[in-house]
Amino acid sequence: MGSDDLFHKRKQRVAASLKRKKARKAPYDRVLIVCEGAKTEPNYLREIRDTYRLSTANIDICGKECGSDPLSVVNYAIKKFREDPDYDRVYCVLDRDKHSTFDAALDKLRQTKLGKEVLFVAITSVPCFEFWLLLHFGYTTRQFCAPGNASNCELVISALNKSGRIPGYKKGASNIFYLTKAMLPDAIKHARQLQQHNQTTGETHPATNMHELIEYLINLNTGQG
């Protein structure tokens, strides 16, 4: 078989694959979610996608390919959108921790217009995603500040490992949404309460708006997104 025939068959397979993917697209927003974490956040969000039977053609979740700092995540999201501008919303899931590029990432996101009707949104947690998980077990305004170059997130993980929470939790864990789903209404309530507290006091640590993304995803398949 000649090289031209091989190329033609490969092209046909790619076209057929794209056609099948397009056919599976559901009648709601197409969303790109780009995560700083290589496993933890993508695992959690994919569990939500599976639990609420959201189409994988509509909800595209990226992790390890995006880089490990906030600015890399924002740059990757912009690059991916420009390669495939069929998304209605683009979310960047970012941790504050002690990243030196956190503020630059937020500035670039705010200054970048992906399209007239496209929402480009930062989902941030201070100090890290695990603080959102901690809110499942109670309301807190505790600041997690480690000395020197130590990770603030490690303090949150230590708190999360206490009895009655998620003993044995570590970065990269899976099944975390399934383990915490029953407490999700409490986490959402606590996150809203903290937002109100921060608006009143001007505090920025701790903070999270993770609940906004999760509520949006949960409501997508019910026509409320």
C-alpha positions as CSV (number, residue, x, y, z in Angstrom):
1,M,0.0,0.0,0.0
2,G,1.4,3.4,-1.0
3,S,2.0,6.3,1.4
4,D,-0.8,8.3,-0.3
5,D,-3.3,5.5,0.5
6,L,-2.1,5.4,4.1
7,F,-2.4,9.2,4.4
8,H,-5.9,9.1,2.9
9,K,-7.1,6.3,5.3
10,R,-5.7,8.1,8.3
11,K,-7.4,11.3,7.2
12,Q,-10.7,9.4,6.9
13,R,-10.3,8.0,10.4
14,V,-9.6,11.4,11.9
15,A,-12.6,12.9,10.1
16,A,-14.9,10.0,11.2
17,S,-13.7,10.4,14.8
18,L,-14.4,14.2,14.7
19,K,-17.8,13.5,13.3
20,R,-18.6,11.0,16.1
21,K,-17.4,13.5,18.7
22,K,-19.6,16.2,17.2
23,A,-22.6,13.9,17.2
24,R,-22.2,13.3,20.9
25,K,-22.3,17.0,21.8
26,A,-25.1,17.7,24.2
27,P,-27.5,20.7,23.8
28,Y,-25.8,22.8,26.5
29,D,-22.6,24.9,26.8
30,R,-19.3,23.5,25.7
31,V,-16.8,24.2,28.5
32,L,-13.0,24.1,28.8
33,I,-11.6,23.6,32.3
34,V,-7.8,24.0,32.7
35,C,-6.4,22.9,36.1
36,E,-3.1,23.7,37.7
37,G,-3.1,20.4,39.5
38,A,-2.0,17.4,37.5
39,K,-4.3,14.9,39.2
40,T,-6.3,16.2,42.2
41,E,-8.5,18.8,40.6
42,P,-8.9,17.0,37.2
43,N,-9.9,13.8,39.0
44,Y,-12.4,15.7,41.2
45,L,-14.0,17.5,38.3
46,R,-14.1,14.4,36.1
47,E,-15.9,12.6,38.9
48,I,-18.5,15.5,38.9
49,R,-18.8,15.2,35.1
50,D,-19.4,11.4,35.4
51,T,-21.8,11.7,38.4
52,Y,-24.0,14.2,36.6
53,R,-23.7,12.5,33.3
54,L,-22.3,15.4,31.5
55,S,-21.0,14.9,27.9
56,T,-17.3,14.5,27.5
57,A,-17.7,16.3,24.2
58,N,-19.0,19.3,26.1
59,I,-16.9,19.3,29.2
60,D,-13.2,19.2,28.4
61,I,-10.9,18.9,31.5
62,C,-7.1,19.4,31.3
63,G,-4.5,18.8,34.0
64,K,-1.0,17.6,33.7
65,E,-0.5,19.0,30.2
66,C,-1.1,22.6,31.4
67,G,2.0,23.2,33.5
68,S,2.3,23.6,37.3
69,D,2.0,27.3,37.9
70,P,-0.9,29.7,37.4
71,L,0.5,31.6,34.5
72,S,1.2,28.4,32.6
73,V,-2.4,27.4,33.1
74,V,-3.8,30.7,31.8
75,N,-1.4,30.6,28.8
76,Y,-2.4,27.0,28.0
77,A,-6.1,27.9,28.2
78,I,-5.7,30.7,25.7
79,K,-3.6,28.5,23.4
80,K,-6.2,25.7,23.5
81,F,-9.1,28.0,22.9
82,R,-7.4,29.6,19.9
83,E,-6.8,26.1,18.5
84,D,-10.5,25.2,19.0
85,P,-12.7,28.3,19.5
86,D,-15.9,26.4,19.9
87,Y,-16.1,26.8,23.7
88,D,-18.7,28.9,25.4
89,R,-16.8,29.1,28.6
90,V,-13.2,28.7,29.7
91,Y,-12.3,28.2,33.4
92,C,-8.8,28.3,34.9
93,V,-8.6,26.5,38.2
94,L,-5.8,28.1,40.2
95,D,-4.2,27.8,43.7
96,R,-2.6,30.8,45.4
97,D,-0.3,29.0,47.8
98,K,3.1,30.8,47.3
99,H,3.1,30.9,43.5
100,S,5.1,33.9,42.2
101,T,3.0,34.0,39.0
102,F,-0.5,34.0,40.6
103,D,-1.1,37.8,40.3
104,A,0.3,37.9,36.8
105,A,-1.9,35.0,35.8
106,L,-5.1,36.8,37.0
107,D,-4.0,40.0,35.2
108,K,-3.5,38.2,32.0
109,L,-6.8,36.4,32.3
110,R,-8.7,39.7,32.9
111,Q,-7.0,41.4,30.0
112,T,-7.6,38.6,27.5
113,K,-10.8,38.5,25.4
114,L,-11.3,35.1,23.9
115,G,-14.5,36.0,22.0
116,K,-17.5,38.3,22.2
117,E,-19.8,35.7,23.9
118,V,-17.1,33.6,25.6
119,L,-16.7,33.8,29.4
120,F,-13.1,33.5,30.6
121,V,-13.2,32.9,34.3
122,A,-10.7,32.3,37.1
123,I,-11.6,29.7,39.8
124,T,-9.2,30.4,42.6
125,S,-8.5,28.9,46.0
126,V,-6.4,30.5,48.7
127,P,-4.2,28.9,49.7
128,C,-5.2,25.8,47.6
129,F,-8.0,23.5,46.3
130,E,-7.9,21.5,49.5
131,F,-9.3,24.5,51.4
132,W,-12.5,23.9,49.4
133,L,-12.6,20.3,50.6
134,L,-12.0,21.5,54.1
135,L,-15.2,23.6,53.9
136,H,-17.2,20.4,53.6
137,F,-16.5,19.7,57.3
138,G,-17.2,23.1,58.7
139,Y,-16.9,26.9,58.3
140,T,-13.6,28.5,58.9
141,T,-11.7,31.7,58.3
142,R,-8.4,30.3,59.5
143,Q,-5.4,31.5,57.6
144,F,-2.9,28.8,56.6
145,C,0.5,30.5,56.5
146,A,3.6,28.3,56.6
147,P,7.0,29.9,57.4
148,G,9.6,30.6,54.8
149,N,9.3,28.7,51.5
150,A,7.2,25.9,53.0
151,S,3.9,25.2,51.3
152,N,0.7,26.8,52.8
153,C,-1.2,23.9,51.2
154,E,0.6,21.4,53.4
155,L,-1.1,23.0,56.4
156,V,-4.5,22.6,54.8
157,I,-3.8,19.0,53.9
158,S,-2.8,18.4,57.5
159,A,-6.1,19.8,58.7
160,L,-7.9,17.7,56.1
161,N,-6.3,14.5,57.4
162,K,-7.8,14.9,60.9
163,S,-10.2,12.3,62.2
164,G,-13.8,12.8,60.8
165,R,-12.5,14.4,57.6
166,I,-10.5,12.6,55.0
167,P,-7.7,10.7,56.9
168,G,-5.0,9.6,54.5
169,Y,-5.7,12.4,52.0
170,K,-2.8,13.4,49.8
171,K,-2.3,15.2,46.5
172,G,-3.4,13.2,43.5
173,A,-6.1,11.3,45.4
174,S,-9.1,10.0,43.5
175,N,-12.8,9.3,44.6
176,I,-12.7,12.6,46.6
177,F,-16.0,13.9,45.1
178,Y,-17.7,10.6,45.9
179,L,-16.4,10.7,49.5
180,T,-17.5,14.3,50.1
181,K,-20.7,14.5,47.9
182,A,-23.0,14.2,50.9
183,M,-21.5,17.3,52.4
184,L,-21.5,19.3,49.2
185,P,-24.5,21.5,50.3
186,D,-22.6,22.4,53.5
187,A,-19.4,23.3,51.5
188,I,-21.4,25.5,49.2
189,K,-23.0,27.3,52.1
190,H,-19.7,27.8,53.9
191,A,-18.0,29.1,50.7
192,R,-20.8,31.7,50.2
193,Q,-20.5,32.6,53.9
194,L,-16.8,33.1,53.5
195,Q,-17.2,35.2,50.3
196,Q,-19.6,37.5,52.3
197,H,-17.1,37.7,55.2
198,N,-14.3,38.6,52.8
199,Q,-16.3,41.3,51.1
200,T,-17.1,42.8,54.4
201,T,-13.6,42.6,55.9
202,G,-11.5,42.9,52.8
203,E,-9.7,39.7,53.6
204,T,-8.4,37.5,50.8
205,H,-7.0,34.6,52.7
206,P,-8.6,32.1,53.0
207,A,-10.9,32.2,50.0
208,T,-12.4,30.1,47.3
209,N,-15.0,30.4,44.5
210,M,-14.8,26.7,43.6
211,H,-18.5,26.4,44.4
212,E,-19.4,28.6,41.5
213,L,-17.9,26.2,39.0
214,I,-19.4,23.2,40.7
215,E,-22.9,24.6,40.9
216,Y,-22.7,25.6,37.3
217,L,-21.7,22.1,36.2
218,I,-24.3,20.4,38.3
219,N,-27.0,22.6,36.8
220,L,-25.9,22.3,33.2
221,N,-27.8,19.0,32.5
222,T,-31.0,20.3,34.0
223,G,-31.2,23.4,31.8
224,Q,-30.3,25.8,34.6
225,G,-26.7,26.4,33.7
